[in-house]
């Protein structure tokens, strides 16, 4: 499990997540720091993809870049694809 001490996001990324993907930063934060199960794995460019659910049950994928010391930059977040949902359901951890 990855340690998440703080999440950072720039205004342009936040606008894209809210406008294009219909997610709030509160939902992203909840999915990554709440008590629900989640799944992390490395993807290209040094990023980590986090698959999780929000407190309201939405399945979301969040792409993060490590900043060190438990700090992470949110690159984007969106609803999970059906393939990601299947992967998440078979690999999730608390």
C-alpha positions in Angstrom: 0.0 0.0 0.0 1.3 3.4 -0.9 1.6 6.1 1.8 -0.4 9.2 0.9 0.4 12.1 3.2 -0.7 14.9 0.9 -2.3 15.4 -2.5 -1.3 18.3 -4.8 -3.2 19.4 -7.9 -2.9 22.4 -10.2 -5.8 24.5 -11.3 -5.8 23.3 -15.0 -5.9 19.7 -13.9 -8.7 20.4 -11.4 -10.7 22.2 -14.1 -10.3 19.2 -16.4 -11.3 16.7 -13.7 -14.4 18.7 -12.7 -15.5 19.8 -16.2 -14.6 16.9 -18.5 -14.8 14.0 -16.1 -17.5 15.3 -13.6 -15.5 14.5 -10.5 -14.8 16.8 -7.6 -11.4 17.0 -5.8 -13.3 15.9 -2.6 -14.2 12.6 -4.4 -10.6 12.1 -5.5 -9.3 12.7 -2.0 -11.9 10.4 -0.5 -11.1 7.6 -2.9 -7.4 7.8 -2.0 -7.5 8.5 1.7 -10.8 7.0 2.8 -11.4 3.6 4.4 -12.5 1.8 1.2 -10.4 -0.7 -0.6 -8.0 0.4 -3.4 -5.5 -0.9 -5.8 -2.2 0.8 -6.9 0.1 -0.1 -9.8 2.8 1.6 -11.8 2.1 2.8 -15.3 4.3 4.6 -17.9 6.3 7.7 -17.2 6.8 7.0 -13.5 3.1 7.4 -12.7 0.9 5.3 -10.5 -2.7 4.5 -11.3 -4.9 4.2 -8.2 -8.2 2.4 -8.6 -10.7 2.9 -5.8 -14.3 3.9 -5.0 -15.6 7.0 -3.4 -17.7 7.0 -0.3 -20.8 7.2 -2.5 -19.7 4.1 -4.5 -18.4 5.7 -7.7 -15.5 3.7 -9.3 -12.6 6.1 -10.2 -9.1 5.9 -11.6 -6.6 8.5 -10.4 -3.2 9.0 -12.0 -0.5 10.2 -9.6 3.2 11.2 -9.8 5.3 10.8 -6.6 6.7 14.0 -5.2 8.5 12.2 -2.3 7.7 11.8 1.4 4.2 10.6 0.8 3.2 13.6 -1.3 1.6 13.0 -4.6 0.6 15.1 -7.6 -2.8 14.3 -9.2 -2.3 14.2 -12.9 -5.9 13.3 -13.8 -8.9 11.4 -12.5 -11.8 9.8 -14.2 -14.4 7.1 -13.9 -13.0 3.6 -14.3 -13.4 1.7 -17.6 -15.1 -1.7 -17.5 -11.7 -3.3 -17.9 -10.3 -1.4 -14.9 -13.4 -2.3 -12.8 -12.8 -6.0 -13.4 -9.1 -5.6 -12.5 -10.0 -3.6 -9.4 -12.5 -6.2 -8.2 -9.9 -9.0 -8.4 -6.9 -7.0 -7.0 -8.3 -4.6 -4.4 -6.7 -4.3 -1.0 -7.7 -2.4 2.2 
